[in-house]
Amino acid sequence: MKNVFRDFGLANPVERLEKAERAHELRLIVPRKYWSVETGTNAVDAPAKDLSDIIHRRLDCFSRPQVSRLTIAIRDELRQSTE
């Protein structure tokens, strides 16, 4: 896979790419479930500001594990709600 962060010579390109991919996944999931940010945060027990920041691509203040944790929590919530 092409890493534009590496191409631009940015620091930590692998981490930046992974965070961007997870954030993109969240941006697709939340509207598809007709979740507001508030509904999503209640579902995964996370602060609304955190989920909003991730959805709106403000990733600098988050570590890769934080973004991954939210993505996994939302995936788990989706599985539970469809079972």
SVG drawing of the C-alpha trace seen along z (x, -y; Angstrom):
<svg xmlns="http://www.w3.org/2000/svg" viewBox="-30 -18 41 31">
<polyline fill="none" stroke="black" stroke-width="0.4" points="0.0,0.0 1.2,-3.5 2.0,-5.7 1.6,-9.4 2.9,-10.3 6.2,-8.7 6.2,-10.2 5.9,-13.7 8.7,-12.9 6.5,-13.3 7.6,-11.8 6.1,-8.5 4.5,-7.7 3.4,-4.2 1.6,-5.4 0.0,-8.3 -1.3,-6.0 -2.8,-3.5 -4.5,-6.3 -5.8,-7.8 -7.2,-4.4 -8.9,-3.8 -10.4,-7.3 -11.7,-6.8 -13.3,-3.6 -15.0,-5.4 -16.2,-8.2 -17.9,-5.5 -19.4,-3.6 -21.0,-6.4 -23.2,-7.9 -24.1,-4.5 -25.5,-3.6 -27.3,-7.0 -25.4,-7.7 -24.8,-11.2 -21.4,-11.7 -23.3,-11.6 -24.9,-8.3 -21.6,-6.9 -19.8,-8.0 -22.5,-6.5 -22.2,-3.2 -18.4,-3.0 -18.1,-4.9 -15.8,-7.6 -15.8,-11.4 -17.8,-13.1 -14.9,-15.4 -12.6,-12.4 -14.9,-10.7 -15.7,-14.1 -12.0,-14.9 -11.3,-11.5 -14.2,-11.7 -13.1,-15.2 -9.5,-14.1 -8.0,-15.9 -5.7,-13.0 -2.5,-14.6 -3.6,-14.4 -4.3,-10.6 -2.0,-7.7 -2.5,-4.8 -3.8,-2.6 -6.4,-5.2 -7.8,-5.3 -7.7,-1.5 -9.5,-1.1 -12.4,-3.3 -12.5,-1.5 -12.7,1.9 -15.3,0.7 -17.5,-0.6 -17.1,2.6 -18.0,4.7 -21.1,2.5 -22.2,3.0 -21.8,6.8 -23.9,6.8 -26.6,4.7 -27.0,6.9 -27.0,10.2"/>
</svg>
